[in-house]
Amino acid sequence: VAAVIADRALAINWSQWILPDLPAGAAGLAITHPALEAGQLVDHAACPVLSTAGDEALAVCVPARRRRQLRRAHKAACRRGCVSIMSAQADPKTFFDHLVRLHGARWAGHGDGVLADPAAEEFHRQALPLLAAQGLVRCWLVAIDDAVVGAYYGFHHRHRAYAYLGGFDPAYADESPGAILIGHAIAEAAREGAREFDFLRGQETYKYGWGAVDQWTMRKVWTRSIAQ
């Protein structure tokens, strides 16, 4: 595979080839070719990752402090009304409508969220049903009484789960719907056999509160050899 990638790349006119954000085990890391001179491999971005250890109850993988906070959030939500967490990948359109609304509400007054870009919104609106059909997405909603107050959009492939995007209604901030959904997503990922729960790029403080530790993606640069 690596040789084919190199041959195809060399068929294009370029002087420098940069591959950022390569995870461990990426095919790009194994690329070698007589016509390529590889530069130094360097760290690119930190991705906090939680080892789930097959622990649906979270007692092993999530720190005690965060588990206490999660219990308090559940109690606060139950005081507000009847709490339900629903899987929504069977109805991607309805889920995505909720996600757009709640993600926008979450970021209102704090800069633009990911879905503020119309092109990004349209991409996910079209991609989500296709990903759901392949069993790759994990879509969760949390409702208090009849109000959907939080949304979680993630992925699961083989033994790894990925937390991608979420949103919540600021009117329910004291009930921490975002935390409730992340806790639920971690437990479900462990139940499905995930060994790692990847919070993806970005060193936001809340990720480490769940017990995640940094795994780094790599950046590799190639130049054409002088002989070429």
VOGU-3710 file (C-alpha; in Angstrom, 3 decimals, decimal comma):
1> vaaviadral> 0,000/0,000/0,000  2,758/2,451/0,945  4,566/1,833/-2,368  1,389/2,466/-4,372  0,759/5,701/-2,455  4,313/6,874/-3,182  4,077/6,019/-6,895  0,787/7,872/-7,252  2,137/10,901/-5,401  5,255/11,034/-7,566
11> ainwsqwilp> 3,090/11,149/-10,686  2,029/14,651/-9,623  4,266/17,717/-9,952  5,359/18,918/-6,494  8,536/19,800/-4,623  7,489/19,085/-1,039  4,912/16,634/0,292  3,589/17,239/3,800  1,424/14,731/5,656  0,118/16,148/8,950
21> dlpagaagla> -2,035/14,496/11,617  -0,842/10,940/10,985  -1,957/8,590/13,763  0,208/5,747/14,986  0,049/2,940/12,454  -0,908/5,200/9,542  0,123/3,909/6,122  1,782/7,253/5,460  4,394/6,623/8,139  5,638/3,563/6,261
31> ithpaleagq> 6,146/5,310/2,913  9,627/4,896/1,445  10,776/5,345/-2,143  14,155/5,861/-3,860  12,843/9,128/-5,299  11,809/10,498/-1,895  13,909/12,048/0,833  12,123/11,869/4,171  12,429/14,714/6,628  12,238/14,427/10,390
41> lvdhaacpvl> 9,117/12,896/11,903  7,722/15,337/14,476  4,753/15,548/16,828  1,822/17,366/15,260  -1,251/17,483/17,527  -2,309/16,133/20,893  -5,401/13,936/20,992  -6,543/13,129/24,550  -7,546/9,457/24,686  -9,230/7,490/27,481
51> stagdealav> -8,449/3,802/27,912  -11,872/2,252/28,485  -10,598/-1,153/29,633  -13,990/-2,721/28,833  -15,478/-0,967/31,858  -19,155/-0,148/31,264  -19,558/1,060/34,856  -16,697/3,587/34,378  -15,285/2,665/37,800  -11,877/1,721/36,413
61> cvparrrrql> -11,389/4,140/33,535  -12,967/7,408/34,771  -11,557/9,244/37,820  -13,656/9,185/41,003  -14,073/12,966/40,985  -15,643/12,938/37,528  -17,890/10,017/38,465  -19,155/12,008/41,467  -19,792/15,011/39,220  -21,662/12,771/36,821
71> rrahkaacrr> -23,875/11,398/39,590  -24,652/14,945/40,729  -25,530/15,913/37,153  -27,935/12,971/36,869  -29,582/13,907/40,179  -29,918/17,550/39,127  -31,444/16,517/35,804  -33,909/14,178/37,551  -34,996/17,013/39,842  -35,751/19,056/36,733
81> gcvsimsaqa> -37,936/16,363/35,180  -38,045/12,896/33,649  -34,658/12,150/32,037  -34,273/9,928/28,975  -31,244/9,167/26,804  -32,078/8,041/23,287  -30,076/6,500/20,474  -30,812/8,531/17,346  -28,738/7,074/14,505  -31,865/5,418/13,073
91> dpktffdhlv> -33,242/8,903/12,337  -30,221/10,937/11,223  -32,217/13,893/9,900  -34,056/14,515/13,166  -30,860/13,989/15,140  -28,917/16,426/12,991  -31,618/19,083/13,275  -31,335/18,813/17,067  -27,536/18,892/16,880  -27,487/22,051/14,749
101> rlhgarwagh> -29,871/23,787/17,146  -28,076/22,720/20,322  -24,543/23,192/19,011  -25,493/26,692/17,890  -27,060/27,436/21,273  -23,955/26,161/23,048  -21,688/28,482/21,075  -23,943/31,546/20,979  -21,939/34,459/22,322  -18,714/32,407/22,412
111> gdgvladpaa> -17,690/32,526/18,771  -18,813/30,314/15,931  -19,219/26,578/16,353  -18,225/24,018/13,738  -21,667/23,979/12,127  -21,837/27,755/11,713  -20,091/27,211/8,374  -22,878/26,361/5,877  -20,525/24,105/3,921  -19,654/22,108/7,049
121> eefhrqalpl> -23,314/21,805/7,992  -24,273/20,591/4,537  -21,393/18,106/4,455  -22,478/16,489/7,715  -26,143/16,588/6,752  -25,330/14,516/3,670  -22,637/12,311/5,232  -24,458/11,371/8,434  -27,081/9,067/6,845  -24,364/7,278/4,853
131> laaqglvrcw> -22,192/6,792/7,934  -25,204/5,632/9,936  -26,026/3,054/7,263  -22,532/1,605/7,733  -22,886/1,501/11,518  -20,066/3,984/12,065  -21,842/6,810/13,894  -23,097/7,037/17,451  -25,849/9,619/17,899  -27,303/10,251/21,344
141> lvaiddavvg> -29,907/12,708/22,583  -30,840/13,496/26,165  -34,307/14,827/26,985  -35,741/16,243/30,190  -39,495/15,794/30,094  -40,391/16,661/26,494  -37,406/18,931/25,811  -34,350/17,608/23,954  -31,572/19,432/25,794  -28,361/17,749/24,634
151> ayygfhhrhr> -26,887/16,019/21,590  -23,768/13,886/21,114  -22,272/13,029/17,704  -19,478/10,475/17,644  -18,065/7,494/15,793  -17,102/3,894/16,520  -14,807/1,759/14,380  -13,318/-1,548/15,440  -12,010/-1,105/18,996  -11,979/2,687/19,093
161> ayaylggfdp> -14,688/5,275/19,748  -14,399/8,945/18,785  -16,162/11,898/20,409  -16,672/14,428/17,629  -19,303/17,071/18,348  -21,990/17,969/20,815  -24,293/20,682/21,996  -26,699/21,517/24,777  -29,380/24,000/25,730  -27,770/26,679/27,961
171> ayadespgai> -31,036/26,888/29,919  -30,125/23,436/31,270  -26,440/24,124/31,923  -26,792/23,363/35,646  -27,927/19,839/34,738  -24,779/19,260/32,616  -26,441/17,468/29,675  -23,142/17,423/27,789  -21,394/15,554/30,599  -24,316/13,151/30,961
181> lighaiaeaa> -24,047/12,280/27,273  -20,268/11,868/27,304  -20,522/9,536/30,288  -23,207/7,554/28,492  -21,165/7,454/25,269  -18,088/6,164/27,119  -20,108/3,437/28,853  -21,741/2,374/25,578  -18,402/2,364/23,773  -16,974/0,067/26,452
191> regarefdfl> -20,038/-2,172/26,204  -19,461/-2,459/22,450  -15,866/-3,505/22,992  -13,992/-0,233/22,502  -10,578/-0,218/24,108  -10,065/3,512/23,667  -12,300/6,566/23,662  -10,687/9,301/21,580  -11,619/12,907/22,364  -9,808/13,964/19,175
201> rgqetykygw> -7,624/17,019/18,671  -7,498/19,776/21,232  -6,270/19,959/24,803  -9,467/21,269/26,396  -9,420/20,839/30,170  -12,668/18,879/30,374  -11,171/15,979/28,382  -8,521/15,334/31,007  -11,190/15,408/33,700  -12,490/12,161/32,194
211> gavdqwtmrk> -9,059/10,582/32,608  -7,810/11,014/29,041  -4,088/11,242/28,335  -2,401/12,692/25,274  -1,635/10,596/22,230  0,148/12,542/19,520  -0,410/12,497/15,796  2,703/12,908/13,664  3,813/15,165/10,828  6,105/13,890/8,108
221> vwtrsiaq> 7,607/15,789/5,182  9,110/14,393/1,987  11,035/16,167/-0,746  11,909/14,805/-4,153  15,457/13,496/-4,268  17,944/15,605/-6,221  18,248/12,843/-8,797  14,626/13,461/-9,713
//
